[in-house]
Amino acid sequence: MINQIKLDNFGPLSKINWPALGRINLVIGGNGSGKTFLLKAIYSSLRALEDYKRGNEQRSASEILADKLYWTYQAEKIGDLVSKGADAPLSSTLSIDKKDFSYSFGRDTSKQISSLENHIPPRGSNSVFLPAKEVLSLHQVILKSREQDKAFGFDDTYFDLAKALRISPSMGKNFKEFAQSRKQLEKILGGVVEYDEGSGRWLFVKGRHRFPIGVTAEGIKKIAILDTLLGNRYLDTNSVVLIDEPESALHPTAISQLLDIVAMLAERGIQFFMASHSYFVVKKLFLIAQERDWSIPVISANGNDWACDDLKSGMPDNPIIAESIRLYRQEVELALK
């Protein structure tokens, strides 16, 4: 499990020190605050560790990481990721089971990271990034864009996810730890999402009816992706899942149900990192922390500063939460007039 994340001069993130991480971890911030940037920084390190020495992979950890940063952030050169105006280099440290994977580079770096230290053994499990935008209806477009055209547009979070979804679910029995979670996911969906090999399209199957994925609700597609990755065994009990805006295209009831499943999967071993600006997400995770007596660490943006809290101790002091409460009180006052 990831224990700690430290970042300095990483794009909009001038300084991040997020210690004592838990099974579920939450990033709160408004648009443009750097939430997605932070998730992608975590993801890039994780994927570098997962590709390193896997199978016949011959590249060094430094080469893999540089390539992952380049295709994840799609900058002209990775040195462009160094915070503007920063005097010091970009640096990142990710700790897993109290062992560190750290690197640093300066503004002139093109695609070669000279300063990297790794004390973490190669990982056999997979991490995955679930973007705010849905992927199923764009599945073939993403694969063609990257595999054939080798073009910028869809970054590595989309490309890696598209490749993971391509894995057939016929690999044998699913992990027993995920059986109940998958039943709950299917209940929310009201059916199942399947890939039709013949037509090369994703379909939503409800009873005897089969619908093209393009006419299916956005929320269904998002939940179906998680179910598919559990079903094809891409995710296991040591995986890390990063979700950008879990509230996107979901109504409050579905958000609550999805986060209950996240808690169930976290209990089985998967570690989650989520970025959100939704009061519903924060409040639901607060309730999960209270009900289960769990530590759910939160890092929240307030201008250029980042504050660490824990939902086990209460709701954090954050402008998004404050505004949500203000609107609620205003609504109550109007109703009582």
C-alpha positions in Angstrom: 0.0 0.0 0.0 1.2 3.5 -0.7 2.1 5.1 2.6 3.2 8.6 1.6 3.6 11.0 -1.3 6.0 14.0 -1.5 6.1 16.4 -4.5 8.1 19.6 -4.9 7.8 22.0 -7.9 5.6 19.6 -9.8 3.6 21.8 -12.2 0.9 23.6 -10.2 1.9 21.7 -7.1 4.7 23.7 -5.5 4.8 21.5 -2.3 2.9 18.4 -1.3 3.6 16.2 1.7 0.8 13.7 2.2 1.7 11.2 4.9 -0.1 8.3 6.7 -2.2 7.3 3.6 -5.1 4.9 4.0 -7.3 2.4 2.0 -9.3 5.3 0.6 -7.7 8.7 0.1 -9.4 11.9 -1.2 -8.1 15.0 -3.0 -10.4 18.0 -2.7 -10.1 21.2 -4.8 -11.7 23.4 -7.3 -11.1 23.4 -11.1 -7.5 24.1 -12.0 -6.2 23.5 -8.4 -4.1 20.6 -9.4 -6.2 17.6 -8.3 -5.8 15.7 -11.6 -2.2 16.7 -11.8 -1.6 15.1 -8.4 -3.4 11.8 -9.4 -1.4 11.6 -12.6 1.9 12.1 -10.6 1.0 9.1 -8.4 -0.1 7.1 -11.4 3.1 7.8 -13.4 5.3 6.4 -10.5 3.1 3.4 -10.0 3.0 2.5 -13.7 6.8 2.8 -13.9 7.1 0.4 -11.0 4.6 -2.0 -12.5 6.3 -2.1 -16.0 9.8 -2.3 -14.5 11.2 -5.9 -15.0 7.8 -7.2 -16.0 8.0 -10.0 -18.5 10.7 -9.2 -21.1 10.8 -5.5 -20.3 14.5 -4.5 -20.7 14.3 -0.7 -20.1 15.6 0.8 -16.9 13.1 2.3 -14.4 14.4 5.7 -15.4 13.6 5.1 -19.1 10.1 3.7 -18.3 9.3 6.7 -16.0 10.4 9.3 -18.5 8.3 7.7 -21.2 5.3 7.5 -18.8 5.6 11.2 -17.8 5.9 12.2 -21.4 2.8 10.4 -22.6 0.7 11.0 -19.4 1.3 14.8 -19.3 2.0 15.2 -23.1 4.4 18.0 -22.6 6.9 18.9 -25.3 9.6 17.8 -22.9 9.3 16.5 -19.4 11.3 19.5 -18.1 8.2 21.6 -18.8 6.6 19.9 -15.8 8.8 21.9 -13.4 6.8 24.6 -11.7 7.2 28.0 -13.5 9.4 30.3 -11.6 10.8 27.5 -9.4 14.5 27.8 -8.5 14.8 24.1 -7.5 14.2 21.0 -9.6 11.0 19.0 -9.7 11.2 16.1 -7.2 8.8 13.2 -6.3 8.9 10.5 -3.7 6.3 7.7 -3.5 6.6 5.3 -0.5 5.1 1.8 -0.7 5.4 -0.4 2.4 7.9 2.1 3.8 10.2 1.8 0.8 10.8 4.8 -1.5 10.7 5.4 -5.2 12.1 8.9 -5.8 13.3 11.0 -8.7 14.1 14.6 -9.6 14.9 16.6 -12.8 15.3 20.2 -13.9 13.7 22.4 -16.5 16.1 21.5 -19.3 15.3 17.8 -19.1 14.0 16.3 -22.3 13.4 12.6 -21.9 16.2 11.4 -19.7 15.9 11.3 -15.9 19.4 11.1 -14.4 18.5 11.2 -10.7 16.3 8.2 -9.7 16.4 6.0 -6.7 14.2 2.9 -6.3 14.0 0.7 -3.2 10.6 -0.9 -4.1 10.5 -4.4 -5.6 8.8 -4.8 -9.0 5.0 -5.0 -8.7 2.9 -7.8 -10.1 -0.4 -6.0 -9.6 -1.9 -3.3 -11.8 -2.9 0.2 -11.1 -5.6 2.0 -13.2 -6.7 5.6 -13.6 -10.4 6.2 -14.3 -10.7 9.6 -16.0 -13.7 11.9 -15.5 -14.7 11.4 -19.1 -16.1 8.0 -20.1 -14.0 5.7 -22.3 -16.2 2.9 -23.6 -17.7 4.7 -26.5 -14.3 6.0 -27.5 -12.5 2.7 -26.9 -11.5 2.0 -30.5 -10.7 5.6 -31.2 -8.3 5.8 -28.3 -6.5 2.6 -29.3 -6.1 3.7 -33.0 -5.0 7.2 -31.9 -2.1 5.8 -29.8 -1.3 2.4 -31.4 -1.4 3.4 -35.0 -1.2 7.2 -35.2 1.2 7.6 -32.2 -0.4 11.0 -31.7 -1.0 13.2 -28.7 -4.6 13.7 -27.7 -5.5 10.8 -25.4 -2.9 10.6 -22.6 -1.6 7.4 -21.0 -4.4 7.3 -18.4 -6.9 6.8 -21.3 -4.6 4.5 -23.4 -3.7 2.2 -20.5 -7.3 1.9 -19.5 -8.4 1.1 -23.1 -5.8 -1.6 -23.2 -6.9 -3.0 -19.9 -10.6 -3.1 -21.1 -9.5 -5.1 -24.1 -8.5 -8.1 -21.9 -11.1 -10.9 -22.3 -13.1 -11.8 -19.1 -12.6 -15.5 -19.9 -9.5 -15.9 -17.8 -11.0 -18.1 -15.2 -12.9 -17.5 -12.0 -12.9 -14.0 -10.6 -11.3 -13.3 -7.2 -13.7 -14.4 -4.6 -13.0 -11.2 -2.7 -14.7 -9.2 -5.4 -17.8 -11.4 -5.9 -20.1 -9.4 -3.7 -18.9 -6.1 -5.1 -19.6 -7.2 -8.6 -23.1 -8.2 -7.7 -23.7 -4.7 -6.2 -22.3 -3.1 -9.3 -24.6 -5.1 -11.5 -27.5 -4.1 -9.3 -26.7 -0.4 -9.8 -26.3 -0.9 -13.6 -29.6 -2.8 -13.9 -27.8 -5.0 -16.5 -24.4 -5.8 -17.8 -22.0 -4.2 -20.2 -20.3 -6.6 -22.7 -17.8 -6.3 -25.5 -19.0 -7.8 -28.8 -16.0 -9.3 -30.6 -17.9 -9.5 -33.9 -18.8 -5.9 -34.2 -15.9 -4.5 -32.1 -18.5 -2.5 -30.0 -19.5 -2.3 -26.4 -23.1 -3.1 -25.6 -25.4 -2.6 -22.6 -27.4 -5.8 -22.1 -30.6 -5.5 -20.0 -32.7 -8.7 -20.0 -33.2 -9.6 -23.7 -32.4 -6.2 -25.0 -29.0 -5.1 -26.2 -28.2 -1.4 -26.6 -25.2 0.3 -28.2 -23.0 1.9 -25.6 -23.3 5.3 -27.3 -26.9 5.6 -26.2 -26.3 4.4 -22.7 -26.2 6.8 -19.8 -22.7 8.2 -18.9 -23.0 7.0 -15.3 -23.7 3.4 -16.4 -20.6 3.5 -18.6 -18.4 4.7 -15.7 -19.6 2.0 -13.3 -19.3 -0.6 -16.0 -15.6 0.1 -16.5 -14.9 -0.8 -12.8 -17.0 -4.0 -13.2 -15.2 -5.0 -16.4 -11.7 -4.6 -14.8 -12.8 -6.7 -11.8 -14.3 -9.3 -14.2 -11.2 -9.7 -16.5 -8.9 -9.9 -13.5 -6.9 -6.8 -14.5 -7.4 -5.7 -10.9 -6.4 -7.8 -7.9 -6.4 -7.4 -4.2 -3.1 -5.4 -4.3 -4.1 -3.0 -7.1 -4.4 0.8 -6.8 -7.3 2.6 -8.4 -7.3 6.3 -9.0 -10.6 7.9 -9.9 -10.9 11.5 -11.2 -14.3 13.0 -10.2 -16.3 9.9 -9.2 -19.3 12.1 -9.1 -19.2 12.9 -12.9 -22.5 12.0 -14.6 -23.8 10.2 -11.5 -26.8 11.3 -9.5 -26.4 11.5 -5.6 -27.9 8.0 -5.0 -25.6 6.4 -7.5 -22.6 8.3 -6.0 -23.5 6.9 -2.6 -23.9 3.3 -4.0 -20.6 3.5 -5.9 -18.7 4.7 -2.8 -20.2 1.9 -0.8 -18.6 -0.5 -3.4 -15.4 1.4 -3.2 -15.3 0.8 0.6 -16.1 -2.8 0.0 -13.2 -3.2 -2.4 -10.9 -1.2 -0.2 -11.7 -3.7 2.6 -10.7 -6.5 0.2 -7.3 -4.9 -0.4 -7.6 -2.4 -3.3 -6.3 1.1 -2.4 -8.2 4.1 -3.8 -7.2 7.7 -4.6 -10.0 10.0 -5.6 -10.1 13.6 -6.7 -13.4 15.5 -6.3 -15.1 18.8 -5.8 -18.4 17.3 -4.8 -19.9 17.8 -1.4 -21.8 14.5 -1.9 -18.6 12.6 -2.3 -16.9 14.2 0.8 -20.0 13.7 2.9 -20.5 10.1 1.9 -16.8 9.3 2.6 -17.1 11.0 5.9 -20.0 8.7 6.8 -18.0 5.7 5.7 -15.1 6.8 7.9 -17.5 7.1 10.9 -19.4 3.9 10.3 -16.3 1.7 9.7 -14.0 3.6 12.1 -11.6 4.1 9.2 -8.9 6.7 8.6 -9.7 8.4 5.3 -6.9 10.9 4.6 -7.8 14.1 2.8 -5.6 16.7 1.1 -7.4 19.8 0.1 -6.4 22.9 -1.9 -6.9 26.3 -0.5 -5.3 28.7 -3.0 -1.7 27.5 -3.5 -1.6 25.8 -0.2 -2.6 22.2 0.6 -3.8 21.0 4.0 -4.0 17.4 5.2 -7.0 16.2 7.2 -8.7 12.9 8.1 -12.4 12.3 7.6 -12.3 10.1 10.7 -11.8 13.3 12.7 -14.5 15.3 10.9 -15.3 17.3 7.8 -12.3 19.3 6.6 -12.2 23.1 6.5 -12.4 23.7 2.8 -14.0 26.4 0.6 -16.0 23.9 -1.4 -17.5 22.4 1.7 -18.1 25.8 3.2 -20.0 26.9 0.0 -22.1 23.8 -0.1 -23.2 24.3 3.5 -23.9 28.0 2.8 -26.2 27.1 -0.1 -27.9 24.4 2.0 -28.6 26.9 4.8 -29.8 29.5 2.3 -32.2 26.9 0.9 -33.5 26.0 4.4 -34.0 29.7 5.2 -36.0 30.3 2.0 -38.1 27.2 2.8 -38.9 28.5 6.3 -40.0 32.0 5.1 
